[in-house]
Amino acid sequence: MSRSPSDSALAAKAIRASVPGAETGKHGLSPGNGHVLHIEDDGRTPCSDEPGRLPCEGQAHHAQQGEEAHPMQRRDGVPRVLRRDGAPRVLRTTDALIEAGLVQPRDREALDAVSARYATAVPPAFADLIEHPDDPIGRQVIPDARELHTAPHEQADPIGDDALSPIPGIVHRYPDRALLKPLLVCPLYCRFCFRREHVGPGGGVLSDEDLTRALAWLRARPAITEVILTGGDPLMLSPRRLREIISALSSMDHVRTIRIHTRVPVADPARVSGDMLDALETDRAMWVVVHANHARELTPDARAALRRIQSRAIPVLGQSVLLRGVNDTPEALEALLRALVTARVKPYYLHQLDAAPGTSHFHVPIGEGRALLASLRGRVTGLAWPTYVLDIPGGHGKVPLGPEYRDRDGRWIPA
């Protein structure tokens, strides 16, 4: 059935809807208790002008609005910053970003203010892809002073999770499925994250007591046939903790499908280990949905991690967010969709950006997004075609956005 023009008006109006602010204390999360593998940032490699050392000056910085970013030579295969033990280091601070040549010292004060509000983590798999801070990879993970500006329509809880959370760790929006959020830690922190007010290295995991209550809540509701593990990133849990959760869900007769939403295969491919995959063993339908926004994220290591998941007979779907400067051109979006299909990942959702605080510089208008998808009609296989969706602010769920049913000459095709 075709969508009428009034549906577009509703979606556009909804994105301006007011949503009550989130209460961070509601989640019942405690600091890490051993269930999360934390990557320590101890040790730095001092910058130097000597050959083979990290450069101090002249590298690209994350430009403020209107300022031109300078290209930076990519150091292929060479981690930008190492720990004392020689392992690549996750970049979590302004100092680490400066040391890596991704921002300049003059931006320290503004970026410290951003990092004080929103978590930062740039893992080696992403750092090694960044050619300059404003490229499609850098934009996703490097802090930007514009994040300190909250537009009038932006809200701390843009899709209304808090109002639909009956107990810590659970979000129940649809009758037949529920979200289980066992932790609020991620391998990287997207600068456009709709849960950015809550996620971070201090987010920790659900306490044993809260996890027990969340599982009991699910067990008591036979109408729920699908449980979606999200967070945070559930693959940041230890294999032991993940196995406990999967086993508990698998013991519920009414739970037929378990879905895992993750960034780990592209952000930290080595984490997709045999132990991690063993933890996913279940007699239920297990699905993994990987979040990737640009074709360059599908590196050989990422594709290998996806193959390891697929080798366990786990189908993999892809979800992406439409982002200004990342995938908002026909060429970039086509390359992403083709890269996913080549990696045997079915594109599932293309999300309209949620109106989280400080993300307006990533916003692509809905009309532009629809035109972008329309431009790819006939250019890419149906296997690569995602559903373009908007999460209606206030917790009202997803609505498809298009493209509208018109012929190639722009004439409306009636239902």
N, C-alpha and C positions, 0 to 999 in steps of 0.2 A: 504494500500500500504506500502511495506517495505521501510525502510530508507537505503540508500547506505552508504558505509564507508566514502564517500566524505562529507556527511552531518556532520559527527562527526568532520572531519577536519575543516569544516567551523565554527562550534560552538566553537571548541578549539581556532581557530584563532581569532574569534570574541571577545573572552574574553580578548584578549590582545590589542584590538583596543583602540585607543586614543579618549577620550571624552573631549570636552572643559570643563573647570572648571565652577562650578555653581556660580551665583551671588546671594548672600543672599538677596540683596535688591529688587530682582525682585518679590518676593512673595507678596508684598504689605500688610504684616501682621503688626498688631499693638499689643501692650501689652494687656493682658487680660482686658476686659471691663465689667466683671460681668457675661459673658456668660459661663465661665469655673469655675467649682467648684475646687478651689485650696485647697489641704490638707496642712495645715501649719505644719512646723517641729519644732514648739516651744516646749521647754521643753526637758530635758534629764534625764534619770535615771542613776546616776553615777555608774561606775563599782566598784565592791568590792569583796573581797574574802569571805565575810560573806554568810552564807546559804541563798538561795532565791534571791540573788542579781546577777547582770550580772557579769560574770568573766572578769578580766582585762587582764590576761596573759594566755599563754598556749593554746589559741584557734587557729584554722586554719587561715592562711592568704592566700591571693591570690598569689601563688608562681610565681616568675619570671621564665622565660624559663629555664628549666634544674634543677629547685629547687623543691624538693619534698614537696607536701602539706601535712599537718598533719591532721588526721581525727578530726572531732569535733562532740561531742555528740549533737544530735538533741533534741531541747526542744519542744517536741510534744505538740501542743495546747497552748504553752506559747509564746506570742509575745516577740521578743528579745528586742525591745526598745519601751518605752511607752511615750506618751505625758504627760504633767502635768495633763490633765484631765483623764488620765488612758486609753485613746484609743491607739491602736497600731499606730506607727508612720512610715510613709514612709521614708526610708533612702535615703538621697539625697547628703550627704557630706562624705568626708573621715573620719571626726571625728565620724559621726554616724555609719559608717561601722566598725570603730575601736571599738566603744562602744558596738556594737552588736557582737563583736568577729569574724567578717567575714574577716578582714584584720588586720595586725599587725602594731604597731606604726612605725616600721622601714621602712615601705613602704609608709609612709605618703607623702614624697616629690614627688615621682614618680606618685602616684595616684592623688595627688592634680593637677599635670600637666595634667593628663588625664581628670579629671573632669572640668578643666578650658576650655578644648577644646570641650568635649562631655558631654551631660547631663547625670546625674545619677538619677535613682529612683528605689528603691527596695521596692515594696509594701508589707504589712504584709502577704498577701496570698502567695507570693513567698519566703519571708524571712523565714517563718516557715517551708518551704520545704528543705532549704539548709542544707545539712549534713556537707559539707565542701566546701570551695570556688571554688574548681575545679570540683565539681560534675556537673551533667548535668543541674541542675537548676542554681547553682552559676555561672557557666561559661557564661550563657546568660545575666546576669545582673550586675555582680560585675566588676568594672573597672580593667583593666589589663595594665601594663606598655607597653606591646607589641602594644597597640593601637597607641602609639606615632610614630611607624614606618610605613611609607607609602611606599608600594612596587611600583615599576615602573609602573605596569599595573593598579594600583588602582586610581580611579578618584572620585572627589567630587560629580559628578552627573553620576553614573555608567550606568544608563539606559536611559539617555538623556531626562529627564522630562523637563528641562528648555527650550530646543529648541522646544518643542512641547506645550509650555504654551503660548497661544495667549494673555491671560490677567491673572492677579493674581487670583489664586484659581482654574484654569482650566488646565487640561492636556488632549490633544486630539490626541491620537495615532492611533485609529482605526475609520473607517467611521461611525459605528453605535453606538459607546459608547464614554463616556468621564468621566474623573475623576473630582470630585469636592472636593477640599481640604479646608474645612471650618476652620480648625485650625491645629496647629503643636504641640499640647500637647498630651502626652501619659500617661497611668497609670504606665508604666514602660518604661525604655529605653534600648532596646536590644543593646548589645555591637557589633552587626554585622549589624545594621540598614543601609539600602542603602540610607536613607534620613538623616543620622546622622549629616550632616553638617548644617541642617536646624531645626530639631526638638529640643524641649526643653521647660522648663517652661517659658522662656522668649519669646517663639514663638507666643503666643497669638492666637487670632482668626482673621479671615478676618473682616475688618471694615464693618460697615453697607453699606457703599457706594460700596466697592469692592464686597461684597456678592450680592448686587442688580445688579451690572454689570455682575457678573458671571451668575446669574439666567437669566438675559436678554439675554446673549450670548447663553445659552442653549435653551431658548424659541425660538430664531430666527433660530434654526437649526433643521428642522423637520426630517433630516436623523438620528438624534441621538435618539435611542429608549431605551437606557440603560444608567443610570447615577450611577456611583460608588462613594460612599462617603468614603473618606479615609483621610489621613492627615500625621501625627498625627492620633488620634483615634476619630472618630466622636461621639462615646458614652461618651466621656469626655465633650461634650457640655451639657448645662442644658437641661432638657426636653422641656422647653419653646422654646429655640433656635432651638433644633432639630425638634420640631413640626412645627415651621415656615418653615424650609427648606423642610421637607417632604411634607407639604401642598403645597408649591410653585411648587415643582416638580410634584406633583399629579395633579396640574391644567394644566399641559402641555399635550395636546392630544397625542403628538407623543412619550412621555416618557411612556413606558409600563413596564419597570423593574427598580427597585431601589435596589442597592446592597450596603451593609454596611460591610466594612472591619474593624475588631476590635480585640483587645486583652483583652478587659474588662471582658468578662465572666470568663477567667482564672486568670486575674491579679487583678481584683477587683469585685468579684461576687456580692457583696451586692449592687453594683451600678445598677445592672439590676433589677430595681424596677418597681412597677406598673405604676408610672408616666412616667418612661422611655419607657416602652412598649406601653403605651397609645400614646406616641409621634410618634410611628412607624405605627400607624393605617393609612391605605391607601387602595384605591381600585385597586392599581397597584400591580404587582408581587413584593413582598418584599422578599429579600434574605439576610441572614447574613452569612458572611464568617469569622470564628474564626481562629485566628493564634495560634497554639500550636505546640511545638517542641519535647515534651517528655511526656510519659504516665503519669508521676507523676503530671503534670499540671492539669490533669483531676481529681481534688479532689472532694469529695462529694459536697462541696459548688459550685464548678465550674459546676458540672453536674446538680445541682439544678438550677443554673442560666440559663443553656442551656435549661432545661425543661421549664422554665418560658417563654423563647423566643418561643420554639416550641409549647407551649400551645396557642399561638396567631396565630397558623397556618402559622408560618414563618419557612420555611425550612432552615437548617443550613448546610453549607459546611465547610470543614477544609482545611487550607493551612499551610504548614510547610516549613522550610528551612533546607536543608541537612547541618549539622554542625559537624565539627570534635569534638569529645569528648562529643557530646550530643545525636546524633541519628545515628551515622555512623557505627553501627554494625547491623547484621541481627536481633539479639535479641531485641535491643533497638527500631529499626524501626518497627518491627512486633508488639511490645507491644504498640507503639504509635498508629499505624493504628487500632489495635484491640480496644484500649481504645476509640478512636474516634467513631468507629462504634457502640460500646456498648452504647455510649452517644447519639446515633442517629445522629451522624455527619458524613456526607459522605466525605471522603478524596478527595480533589479536585486537588490541586497542591502540588507537592514536588519541591521546588525551588532550583536550583543550586545557591550557594551563589553569590550575586552580589559583584563586585569588588570595594566596598567602602573603603575609607582610613582606614588603621589600622586594617583590618579584616583577613589578610592572615593566621593567626593561626587557623581560623575556616574552612579554605578551604579544601574541599574534591575533588580530581580530578574527572572529568567527567567519566573517565573509571571506577574508583572505585565505583562511584554512580550507574552506569549502572549494574555493577556486583552485587552490593548490592541488587538492585531491582530484578535482575535475580535470586538471591538466594532465594527470597521469592515467586517466581512463583510456584504455586501449594501448597504453605503453607498457604496462606491467601485467603479468599474469594474475589471475584471480587468486592464486595461492598466496600472493604477496599483498593482498588488499586487506587493510585493517578496517575496523569500525571506528569512525571518528566520533568521539563522545565528549559530552560535558557533564561533569558532576554538578547537579543543581545545588547551589549554596543552600545551607540550612538542613542538609541531610535528606533531600528528596530523591536521591539516586541519580543514575545516569540516564541521559537521553541521547539518541543518535543525532548527529548534526548534518549528515549529508554525504555526498553531494545531493542536491535536489534533482528530481527526475525531469531533466530537460534534454532535448535532442542536441546535436552538435551545433545547430543554428540558434540555440538559446530558447526554443519554443517549449512551453510547459507541456508535459505529457500527463494527461488526466489519469486518475486512478481507475 
